[in-house]
Amino acid sequence: MLKLIRSGAPLSFRQQLLLTAKLSWPAIMAQLSSIMMQYIDAAMVGRLGADDSAAVGLVSTSLWLFWGICSAATVGFSVQVSHRIGASDYAAARSVFRQGITSSLLFGVIMAIIGMAIASPLPQWLGGTAVVNSKATLYFFVFVAALPLLTLNYLGSAMLRASGNMKTAGALNVMMCMLDVVFNFFLIFPTGTATIGGWAVPGAGLGVLGAALGTVAAEAVTAGAVMWVACWRQEDLAIFGRVFRRRGATAENSSLRAFRPTRGVLGNALRVSAPMTLEHAVICGAQIMVTVIVAPLGVMAIAANSFAVTAEALCYMPGYGIGDAATTLVGQSYGARRLDLARRFGYLTVGLGMVVMTVMGVILWLCAPAVMQLLSPVADIQVLGASALRIEAWAEPMFAASIVAYGVMVGVGDTMVPAAMNFSSIWLVRLPLAALLAPTMGLNGVWLAMCIELCFRGAIFLWRLISGAWLRHGLKRQES
């Protein structure tokens, strides 16, 4: 059905809804599998005790900072590919893909070097205690060392989504989740933790280090699979193999020179990715500041906050999946010069996201105690985390509006103003409120501040979406 967008054929509301659902469902499954990996890590490490849980929780927001920056760096290339596929310029799409591989890999290496350099002092900067700092450093170091591979995983998945292939990206992420379970079990726990027919299942007993190594191993396998599909098998994208030759692309330059970034492609990527990268950096910086605010509340509060953040992600990951679909639908419509269709897809995906996340918010409120019991056996952590989750559940509809609307705007390359909106909301609303409420309300005050800020953020994104400023901005950028 994506071909209908490129061909200029009319799409009824039913067809638009069906296409949105077809693209959103695999993307949602991919996002859910990603958060399930965090659940797996949190639940397995939670069985090791509060100190190990606190070690992981202490650096989790810092890891999200590095992961998010690497992911944002790939978006500038995938948006260009989406526009070129929408315009049926497949040779140009493959050219951008090649250049994206080189640029993303180099960027991942640079971020890994920076991360490894700060791994040792980071837990101390965040206010961790001597008991958890060494474990936190080890956990962080292993993850950032693998950033080049993870960045290629982000790029390959983004390219598959840009071409409309949500199913493969989703299936490979589900595979990654399953591998994470297997690798983590054998690496975290010692031999004899489980038995099969009286036979003790072997285990490395590496604890927190095993959790990091298991997840990185799963990500590495998935990165290889994603890039193989994108480079060799994906129609409209393949730059090697039979699919590439079948497309009549043998005349294209497939030498190493073709992977060298050109000024035009790199400049366009920077215009899209730089605001997103900066925005993610400052937002994660704010989340790190929240960790600093929570740290004086004690080990239990640190662990409960970390587990609650992981648990809440189950609600908003469907929103990110629909946001990914929105970026593809709006991006290809925009590339095909079908601006009315791009606008309609924007409204449709945001509405769908709000409905889905409202349902998820209700489920979160009802199941908060059970979810926390699954993640930690410590009663104090369960009580603190469940209370925080029930506060946050009220913000899910408006949080959905901000997530999906952001994906819509990325589809046309409008990232500067939305990035500023995200930055202003979290730094000018969430952090001051959290600092004000934490001393008197404890962890509940921090999460109440988050709930208020997310509602405010959703409101300003809805205003920009309805105003149409995002589409006008995209047109001005394209004309320039």
N, C-alpha and C positions, 0 to 999 in steps of 0.2 A: 504493500500500500504506500510505502514511501515514494515509489516511482510515480504515483499520482501527483505528489507535491512537485517533483522535478519536471513532469510533463505539462503542468499547468491545468490538469483536469480538475473539475469542481469536486469538492468533498462535502457531503452532507454532514449535519451535526452527528448523526449516528456513526458515520465513518470516522470522523474526528475523534469521537469518544472511544471507538473500538481501537483505533491506532494508538491513542494515548494509553489505553489499558494494555495493549500488546507490548508496547515499549516499556511501560512502567513496571509491569509485573516482574520481568527478569531483573530489571534494575533494583527493584525492592528486594528481591531474593539475594542479589549480590551484596547489597548493603547490610541485610540481616545476617548473612553469613559472616560478614566482616565483624559485626558486633558480637556474634556468637563466639568468635575467636577471643574477644575480650572477656566474655562471660567465662569461657573455658579457662583462660589464664587466671582470672580473678578467683573462680571457684576452686581451682586446683591449688593455687598459692594460698588461698584462704584456709585450707586444711593444714597448712604449715604453722599457722599462728598469727597473732596480731602484728608482731614485729615484721615478719616477712610481707604481710599485706600492706603495712605502712611503707615499707621500702619501695614496693611497686607503685603505690599511690602517690608517693612523694615526687617521683619523676615522670608520672604518666602525662601530666599536662605539658611538660617539656618535650616529651616524645611526640605528642600531638603537634607541637610547634614545628618540629623538624619534618614530620610526615606531611603536614598540611602545606608547608612551604614547597616541598618537592612535588606534591600533587598539583598545586597551583601553577608551578612552573611549566607543567605539561599542557595546561589548558589552552595557552596561547596558540599552540600548534593544532590541537584537536578542533578548536573553533574554526581555524582556517580550513582544515580538512572538511569540516561539515559544510562550510559555505561553498567550497569548490565541488563537493559531491552534489550539493543542491543545484549548482549551475551545470552539472554533468561534465565538469572539467577534471576527469580522472587522472590524467597525466600530472596536472598541477597538484592534485591531492597526494599522489605518491611522492612527488618531489618534496612537499612539506613534511611528509612522514619521515623520509630519509633524514632530512635536516633536524627533525625533532629527536630522532634517535641519538645523534651525535650530541646535540645540545643538552638533552636530558641526562645522558650518561655523565657528561662532564660536570653538570650542575650537581648531580648526586654525589660524585667524588668530592667536590668542594665542601658540600654540606657534611659529608662523613668526616672529613678532616677536622672541620670546626667542632663537630659534636664530640669526637674522641678527645680533642684538646681540652674541652671543658668538663669531661665526664667526672673527673676526680673532685674538683671543688664544688660542682653543682649542688649536691645534696646539702652541703654546708650553707651555700647561698640561700637555699630554700628553707632553712631553719630546722633541718633534720637533726636527730640526736645521734650520738656515736653508735648506738645499737643498730640503727638502720642504715647509716650512711654508706658503709662499705658494700652492703648488698645492693643498695640503690645505684651506686656507681657502676657496679658490675653489670646490672640489668640494663642500664642506659647505654653503656659502652657497646655491648653486643648488638643492640638494635641499631645504633647510629652507624656502626661499621658496615652494616648491610644496606645502607641507603642507596648506593648505586643500583643494586638489583631491584630494590623496592620502587625506585623511580622509573625503571623500565617497565615494571608491572603496572604502575599508574599510567604510563604513556600508552602501552599496548591496550589496556582496558579502555582508556579514553578514546583511542582511535577506533576500536570496535564499536563503541557506543556512537561515535560520530557518523559511522557508516550505517548505523541502524541495527547492528548485530548485538542486541542486548542479551540474547539467550546464551551465546557462547561465553561472554564475559561473566554472566551470572553463574553458569554451570562451573566454570573454572574457580570462581570464588567459593562455591559450595565445596568443591574438591579441596581447596585450601583449608577450609574449616575442618573437614574430616582428617586431613593430614595433621593438622594442629593437635587434634585430640590424641592421635596415635603417638606423634613425636613427643608431646608434652608428658604423656603418661610414662613412657619409658625413660625420659630424661629427668623428670622432677622427683619421682618417688623411688625409694630403694627397692631392692629385690625382696619379694615376699609380701608387698603391699596387697597384691591380688594373687589368687591361685586358680588354676584351671585343672580340675580332676586331680587335685592334690599336688600339682606341679606348681612351684613358685614362679610367678612371672618375673623375669629379670628386669632390673631397673638400675639406672645410673645414680639415683639419689642426689642429684645436683641442686635440688631446691629451686631458688629464685633464678639461678643461672640456667637451670634446665628449662624453665619456662621461657626464657629469652631465646635460647638455642632452638627449642622446639618450634616456636612461632617463626623465627627467621628461616629455619629449614623449610617449613611449609610455604613461606612467601617466596623463597628462591625457586622451588619446584614450580610454583604457579607462574612466576615471572617468565621462566623458560617456556612454559606451555602457551601463555598469552602471546608472547612475541613470535613464537612459531606460527600460531594461527594468523596473527596480523600480517606477518611478513611473507608467509608462504601460501596460506589457504584462503584468506579473506578476499572475496570479490571486490573490486574497485580500489583495494589497498595494496595487494600483494606486490612486493618489490623483488621477489625471487621465485624460482620454480615454474611449474607448468601453468599455474593460474596467471602469473605475470605474462608469460609468453602468449597464452591464449587470448589475452586482452589486446593483442596486437601491439604490445609495448616493447618489442625487441629493439626498436630504434632508440628508446630512452637510454640515457647514460646511467648504467648501473655500476660504474667504477667507484672507487673510493672518493673521487672528486665530487660525485653526486651527493655524498653525505656531508659535504662541507657547507655550513650555514651561510646563506646569502644575506646581504644587508636588508633586502626587502622583507623576506620571510622572518628573519630574526627581529627586525624592527616591529613588524605587526604582532609577533608573539609577545614582545616586551610590552607593547601598548595594552594588550589584554591581560597578560600574566602579572606584570609588575604591580598594578594596584591590588590584585588579588593576593599576591605574595606578601606585600606590605601589610595589607589588611589582616591576613591570617597571622602574621608575625605579631602585630599589635594586639589582636584579640587573644592569641595564646599567651602573650605577655600578660594580658589582664587576667587570664585564667591562672597563670602562675602566681600573680599577685593575690588571687583568691586563695591559692594554696598557702601563701605566706600568712594571710589573714586567719586561715583555719588552723595552721600549725600550732599556735599558742594554746589552742583549745584541747590539745593532748593527742596521744596516739590513737585513742578510740575514735576521736572526731576525724583525724586524718584518714584512717582506714574506712570509716563510714562514708565520708565524703567521696572517696575514690570509688567505693562499691556503688554508691548511689548514682554517680556520674555514669558508670558502666551500665547500670540497670536502666537509667533513663534513656540511654542511647537506643534501646529497643523500641522506644516510641518514635524518636525522630529520624531513625534511619530510613523508614518508609518514605518520609518526606524528602530525604536526599535522593532516594531512588527515583521518585517522581520528578525531582528537580533535574536529575540526569536526563530523563526522558524529555523534559521540557526544553533543555538545552539543544538536544538533537532535533526535535520537531520545529522549534522556533528558528534554530540555526539553518536548517535546510530550507524552510519556507522563506527565510530572509535571503539566503543565497539564490533562490529561484525568483527573487523579486516579488514574492507574493505577501505583501505587507499586511493586508487584511487577515490573511490566514495565520500569519505569525501572531497577530494580536489575539485572534480567537483562541489559538492554542495556548497563549499566555493565560487568558482568563480561565480556560478549561482546566489546565493543569494545576493552577493555584487553588481553584475550587475543590478539585479532587484531593489535593494534598491536605487541605483543611478538614475535609470530611474524614479521611483516613486517620489523621493524627488526633482528631477529636475522639474517635472510637478507641484509639490506642491509649489516650489519656484516661479514659474511663477504666479501661482494663488495668492500667498502671495504678490508679487510685485503689481499686479493689484488691489487687494482687501484691501490693507493695510489701507487706510483711512476709508473704511466702517467697517472694523474689529475694529478699535480704537473707532469709533463712537458707536459701539455696547457695548464696554467695559466701556466707560466713557462719561458722558455728558459734560465734561469740555473741551472747545475748545483748550486751550493751551496744555493739555495732549494729545489730539487727534493729533495735529500737530507734536509734539515731537515724539510720538510713531510711527506714520506712517512713518516719515522720517527714524527712526531707523530700522523699519522692511524692508524698501526697500533696505537698505544697506545690511542687513543680507540675503536677498533672494538670492544674488549672491553666497553665500557660501553653499547652500543646497546640490548640487551634491557631493562635497568633504566631507561635513559633513556626508552624507549617507555612503560614503566609510569607514569612521572611525567607525561609529556606527555598521554597519553590519559586517565588518571585525573583530571587537572586539568580536561580538557574535560568529563568526566562530571559533576564537581562544579559547574562553571559552569552546566551545564544546569538545576540546581535553585536556582541563585543562591547557592550556598555558595562564597564566594570569600575570606573573611577568613582562616580557618585555613589553607587551601592556600597563600595568598599568604605567610603567615608561615612556612610550611614551606619554601617556595622560598627566601625571604629568608635564613632561618637556615642552610639547607644551604650556600648559596653563600658567605655571609660568614663562617660559623664553621668551615667545612670546607675549601672550595676555596682561598680567599685565603690563610689561614695556611699551608696546605701548599705552595701555589705560591711564596710568599715564602721558605719554608724550603728548597725543593728547587731553585729556579732558579739560585742562585749556584754550586751544585756540579754540577747535571745539565743546566743550560742550558734550552733550549726543551722538551726531553723532560720535564724536571721539572715545568714548568708544565702540560703535557698529562697527565702522570701524576696530578697533583693533581686535574685536571678529571675524569679517569676514576674516581678513587676517590669523588669527591663525587657524581657522577651515579649511581653504584651505591647510595650511601647515600640519595640523594633518592628513587630508585625504590622502595627498601625501605619508607620511611616513607609514601609515597603508597599502596602496596599495603596496608599496615596500616590506613590510614584507610578505604580502599575496602571492605575485607573487614569492618571493624568496623561499617559502616553509619552511622557518625556523620555523614557528609555528607548522607544522606537525612533523618535526624532534624533536623539543623540547618536544612535547607530547609523542613521542615514548621513548625518553630518560627518561622522568619522569615515564612512565609506567614500563620500564625495571628495574628502581631503586626501 
